[in-house]
Amino acid sequence: MTPSFAQQTTVPALAIKLASFFLLAGLFLFPYLIAGSNFFFALLLLTVLFYHDIFKQGWLICWKDFRYITIGILLIIGFNFVGSLWGPMNSLATHKMGKQILWLFIPIIIGLTYYHSSLRKHAFIVISLSLFIHLVITTLQYNGLVTIHALGSSKLDASGFIGHLSLGFIYGIWAGTLIVAAQNAPKLWKFICYVLVIYALATVFMAHGRSGYITTTTCLSLVLFKVTFPKQWKLKLITFSILMFVISIFAFSYSPVKDKIIKTIDGVSALYEGNWERADIRLKIWAVSWDIWKEHPYFGVGTAGYPNAAKKIIQTNKVASLKIPENNKSVFYGHPHHEFLFALSRWGPLGLFALLFLCYHWVRTGWEMDWNRNTMNAYLVTASGISVILHGLTEPSLNTHYSTLFAIVVLGFGLSQTRKNKQA
């Protein structure tokens, strides 16, 4: 590490080195060991708590340069805490409130990067190495050489420890990052980046996460339109058409993906036919969450009130018309598989507005950045924001561990800047 980051600051060089190490160690373990990564993240928080100038610097940048995103984050944190006042105060409420500490990583990452100019590069290498190793593990899992017990992950749906719910979200953003990084990389590293992109895309589309297909395709399209061919519309359209053609051919030639798509189409068609018995189960879950909100239209059921509300409404047969099978009822009790319906049912219209406010300014901030000078920053912020929205249409994108932490880390590095760039 260069000693320049420790000059003219009250934060000791050792503290910045330690905090950076804890952050990188936590990021490396992130895809495999939640407890292990949380251990290093806890050490990071303790270090920053003691040397608070790191957090202070990050907070000042957040508030001065990215005020609307900061306000949106504060609103979401506030609703998680205040919303517990009109919902059950149980272990779930404590868990939800405790998870809000993850948002602190944004000013921490910004503060560390401000003092440590090489941190972004180190983080990119560490995350890329970690995600590559995880890709190898998914390949071993697909071939039956390793057994992994993770939600939605199996030999037939190889998605490693992350699970198919968040696999596409994470690897879609990462694939786009690799393409952006390859633009100015030497030939060897450019080749390595593109090989990793192909490997990541193959893994995502061989898994069964439908939102992963959408978010990954969107991230690739974002790179195509804003980075690779920023002004050449003919090349944009040709390349985009080829991309869609290749993805379509793969989707309808690989049986598991084809079956998933056909099942989704049939499930949506059944809804339009009024046949709830054949309707996709997510549509039924959304209908239940909508009814939960209609019963509590002003403030919702509170931060931790959703499971009890879902059990009550299903057990009293108020949604008997949905034809919910007995063995599927427990699926309805966790969350509505929809970030925006989750906010509406828990906190009412004001909570939904807070989430929309955050998502809008998240994407807008990245979109309005200088894509010529700060290409990576612009991509990271925009891609993470769009992915949160799209993934949130079928999953609680800011309420599951992997997608939430990854989105926050990507946003933190996307908003970060070194002291040299800041002064310039």
N, C-alpha and C positions, 0 to 999 in steps of 0.2 A: 504494500500500500504506500502511496505517496504521502509525505508528511504535510502537504499543503493544507489538507482539510482541518488541521488542528490549529492553524495560525489565526490570530486575532479573534479568538473565541474563548469564552469562559468554560467550555466543555473540554475536559482533558482528552488527549488523544486516546488513552487507554479505554476510557468510557465509550468512545465512539467505535473503537475496534471491538470491544466486548459486545456492545449492542448490535453491531453489524453481524458479528459471528452468531449471536443468538437468533437473529432474524433469518439468516441464511440457513442455519441448522434446522430451524422450524420449518422453513419452506422445503428443504430437501426431504424431510420426513413426512411432509403433508400428505402425499398420496397413499402412504402405507400405514403409518402409526399415528392415530389421532392423539393418543395419550403422550407419545414421544414428542410430537410437534408442539402440543400444548405446554409441555414442560419447558421447552426452549422459549416459547412465546411468553410464558410466565416470567422467566428470567429476563427477557427483554423488557417487559413491563416494569419489573423491579428496578432494572438499571435506569430506565427512563424516568421512573418515579424519583429516584435519588438524584439523577442529573437532569433536572426538569427543564433545563434550557433547550434540550433537544426537542421536547414536546412543545415548548413555548415557541420556538422558531417555526415549527411546522404549523402550529395553530395560527400564528400571525400571517403566514402565507395563505393558509386556507381562508381566513376571514377577509384578508385584503384582496386577494386575487380571484378567489372562487367562493364568493359569499353566498350565492344562491344555492349551490350544492351543499355548502355547510349548513345553511338554514334547513334545507330538506332533510339532511341527516339528523340534525337536532330534533326536528319534528317527529321523525320515525322513532328515535330514542325516547322522546317524550311520550308518545302514544303507548309505547311498550310499558313504560312505568306508570303513567297516569291511568292507562286502560286497565291496569290491575285493580284499580279502586272499585270498579263496578263489575268485576268478574271474580271468580274464585281465586283466593290467595293460597295456592297450593304449590307443589314441587314444579309443576309445569310453568306456572307464573314466574317462579324464581329462576327457572332455567331460561325462559325467554328474556327476562330482564338481564340475567348474567351474560347472555350472548351479545348484548349491546356493547360490551367492552371491545368487541372486534372492530367497531368503527374507530377506535382509538388508533388503530394501525395506520390510518390515513395520515394524520398529522405526524405520527412517529416516523413513518417512511419518508415523508416530505422533509422533516427535520433532519433525519440521518443523511439523506441524499444531499441536502444543502451543505452539510459539513464534509461529506465523504463523496467526492466526485466520481469514484469508481464503483459505487455501490450498485447502481443500476446495471452495469455490465456484469458484475459478479452475480447479481440476483438472476439475470437472464441466463447465465451459464448454469447456475445451480438448479434453477427450475427446469431448464431444458434437459439437463442430465437426469434429473429425478423423473420427469415425465417420460423420457426415453426408456429408462429402466422399467417403469410401470408398463409401457407398451410391450416390452419383452415379456413381462409377466402375463399380460393378457394373451399374448401369442401362445405361451406355454399352457395357459388355462384352456384356450381354444382347442389345443391338441391333447388335452387331458393329462398333461404332465404335472400340473399342480392343481390343488383343490383350494378354492377360496370361498369363504363364507361371508358374503357381503350382500346387501340389499340389491336384488335385481341382477346379481352377477352369478353366472353359471357357465358350464362348458358350452352350452348351446347359445348363451348370451354373454360371451366373454367380455367383461368390462372391468376386470381387476378388482381392486379394493374400493375404487371410487363408485362402482355401480353404474348401470346404464342411465340412471336419472340425471347424473351430472357429467358423465363422460363427454358427451358432445359439447356441452357448455364449455368445459375446460379446454378440450383439445381443439375446438373450433377457434377460440380466441388465440390459443398458442400457435396453431398453424398459420394464422394471419400474421402473428408477430414474427415468425420465422421468415416469412416472405418479405416483410418489411426490412428485417435485419439483413437479408440476403442482398438487398438492393445495392449496398455500398461495401459488401464484404469481398475479400479476396476469392479467387476462383475455387480453391479447395473448400473454404467455409461456405461459399455459395452453394456448392454441390451438396455438402452435408446438410445444409438447411433444407434444400428441396427434397432430398431423400427422406428426411424426417417429416416433412409436410405430407408426402405421399403415404408414409407409414401411418401417420396420425389419421389421415382421411380414411384410409382403408379400415383401420380399427373402428373409427366412429360409425362408418356405414355398415360394418358387419355386426355391430351391436344393435340393440332393439329400441334405442331411445329416439322416439319420433321427434321430439323437440330438438334433440341433438342434430338431426339432419337439417332442420331449419336454421338453427343458430350457426352451424358450421358453414352452410351454404351462404348465409348472410355475411359472415365475417370474410369469406373468400371474395364475395362480390364487393364488399367495402374496399378491400385492398385493390381489387381490379379497377374500380371506378375512381378511387381517390389517390392511389399510389402508382400502380403499374402503368396505367394509361390515363393520366389526369385530364388530358385535353383531346385525345384521339378517340372520338366517338365511334368511328367505324371499327377500330380495333377492339374497343370496349364491347360493342355489340357482338362482334364475331367471337371473341374469346368467351363472353358470357354465354352465348348460344352453345358453343362447344362444351363448356362446363356443365350446362344443364343437360345436354345430350348424353354426356358420359355418365353423369349421376343417374339419369333416367334409365339408361341401359343397365347399369349396375343394379339399381333398385328392383328392376323387373326381371332380372336374370338370377339374382341371388334369392333363393326361396324364402328364407326367414324374413328378409326385409319385404319382399313382395307380399307375403302372407300378412305381415303387420299392416301394410298400406291398404290392402284389400279389406282387411278386418275393420280398419278405421273408416274407410269409405262406406262400407255396409252399415256400420254403427251410426254414422251421421245420416245416411239415407233413411234408416229405420225411424229416426226422430222426425223427419219430415213427413213420413208416412203415418206418424202417430203410434208407431209400434214401440212402446217403451221397453218391452221385454227383450227386443233385439238391439236396442240402442246401446251405444258405447258407454261403458261404465263411468267414464269421466263426465259424460253429459249428465248422468244421474247424480253424480256427486255435486256437480255445479248446481243442479236444480235444488238439491237439498240445502246447499249453502245459501242460495237465493231465498229460499223459504225461511231459513234462519234469520237472514237480515230483515225480511218483511215482518217477522215477529218482534224485532228489536231495531226499528228503522232509524232511530236518532243517534244512539251511541253504541250499537252493536252489543255483543255478549261479553266484551272485555278481552283482555290479552290472552287469558287461559280458559275462556269460556266455551270455545268451539267444540271440544270433544263431548262435554256434557249436553250442550245444545243439540248436537247431531244425534246422540243416543236418545234423547228425549223425543225429538221429532220423528225419528224412525220407529221407536218402540211404541209410540202412540198411534201409529198407522196414518199419520197425517199426509204421508207421501206414498200411500199404498198404490196409487196409480203408476208409480215408477217401476213397479214389478221388480223390487230388489230381492235377489235370492238370499235365503237365510245365511248361507255360508259366505256371502260377500258383505254382510252388514258391517263387520269390523273395519273394513277398508274405509268406510265413510266417517270414522270417528277421529281420525288424526288431523287432517286438513283438507281443504277443497281442491287440491291439485291446481290451484290458480291463485297467484300472488295477489291479484287485484280483488278478487272475490273474498280472499282471506282478510284483506284489510277492511273491506266493506262490512263483512259479517262480524268482525271483532271490534271495530271502532266507528262504524257508521260512515256517513258521507265525508266527514271531516278527516277521518283516517285515510280514506281512499284519496281525497284531495292531497294529503301530505305525501302519499306515495307517488301520485302522478306528478306532483310538483318536483320531487326529487328526480324521478326518471326523466322528465322533460329537460331540466337543467343539466342533468348528467350528460345526455346525448348532445344537447345544444352546445355545451361548453367544449366538448371534443370536436364537434362539427365546425365550430367557428375558430378553432386554433389554426395556426399557420402550418398547413400540410406540407409546405415546401421546406421550411426551416426546422420545424419540430414534428416531423412525420411520425416518429414512434410515439411521442406523447399524444398526438391527435388520434392515432389509431387506437392506442390502449384505452383512452377515455371513451371514445365513440363506440368501439367494439364491445367493451364491457357493459356500457349503458344499453345498447341495442339488445345485447344478449340477455340482460336481466329482464327486459320487457318481453322479448319473444319467448324466452324460457318460462317467464312468469305467467304466460297464457295457458300453460299446461302443468306447471309445477310451482311450488312456493320458492321461487328463485332466491329470495333473501331470507329464507327460513330453514334452509338445509345447510349442513356444515360445509360440504365441499364447494358448492356453488357460491355461498355467501362469502366465505373466506377468500376464495380465489378472486371474486369480483372486487372485494375491498382492496386486496393486495394490488391487483392490476390498476384499479383507480388511483391508489396511492402513488404508484410509480408513474402513472400517466400525468398526474398533477405535479410531480416533483421536478425540481430544477436545482442545479448546482449553484453554489455561491457565485462562481465565475459568470455563469449565464444570467443569474439574477442581477448582478451588478452591471452587466452589459446592457 
